[in-house]
Amino acid sequence: MTTPSYSGFGDKALPFLKALGFHQSREWFQDNRDLFEEHLNAPRARLLDDLAERLAREKIPLTCSPKTSTFRINRDVRFTKEKHPDNTHVSAVITRSGTKKDQGLLYVHVSPDDSFLSTGFYAMEADELRAFREAIVARPQQFAAAVAPLVALGFSFDREDALKRTPRGFEHVTDPGTLDLVKLRHLTLSRRFSPDRLRDRLLLDDLVELARAAQPFLGFGWRAIDPVRAARDEASR
């Protein structure tokens, strides 16, 4: 049997997530699981399947799958003070390996109040972050050119967890723009999108557009944090 192609999220997708935020009980979720599967989970799976096909067709070195790229709606509450059992959004990552543990990603986040697309390098190891910062300082014009296609699409750098002071080892940086980038803990850019993008195949097209525009930026980051793998991947394409 042919898998249905992506044609948008269900019309009850956002109302379901909003109601889930109000109820926050496992009993309510189980009673309404069919709505989740029909309007959110199944469409997300079709989106990822179709996106993986489009990326492969265009030879963009990113992929995804419903099995390896999605985050669970149920939260692990063992090690957090917030004990509400469910997330009020659905999300997925697109990476070189298609898994959630690979740096250099696209991210899609669907929520009633804050849906957005992102790309970049999140929660890097200390040595990776330092190498990325050093690459920005050494090649600021190349980095600006790599980011330019994303800025042209309305993406901007995320300031979450940004440092207030210059990190150790970068005291010599004086250019204000470069210094601002060096203070970022996560090298990611995001753009919010409206609920109408969940209809038809609009979100799929948006993600393909993002994947194309992100290639110079992701390539810059990959070469900075893991030059051996980046060289191997580029040689194999």
Number of C-alpha atoms within 10 A of each C-alpha: 3 4 8 11 14 22 16 21 25 21 13 14 23 21 13 22 23 16 14 21 17 10 14 16 13 14 10 12 19 11 9 13 13 12 16 20 14 16 18 23 23 16 22 23 20 21 23 24 19 20 24 19 13 17 18 13 9 10 10 16 17 20 23 27 22 18 11 15 21 23 16 13 16 13 15 14 12 8 7 9 7 10 12 16 17 20 18 21 23 19 20 23 28 29 21 17 17 21 19 17 12 14 23 27 25 26 20 20 16 25 19 17 13 12 19 16 21 23 28 22 24 15 12 16 11 10 10 18 22 20 17 23 25 16 18 21 19 11 12 15 11 15 18 14 12 20 22 17 18 25 16 10 12 12 20 15 19 17 16 11 10 14 14 9 11 15 15 8 9 15 10 10 14 10 10 9 10 16 20 17 18 25 19 21 22 20 24 24 21 20 17 15 16 12 16 10 16 21 15 14 16 14 23 22 14 13 21 17 13 19 22 14 20 24 20 19 24 22 16 22 27 22 16 20 23 14 14 11 12 17 12 10 13 10 8 7 8
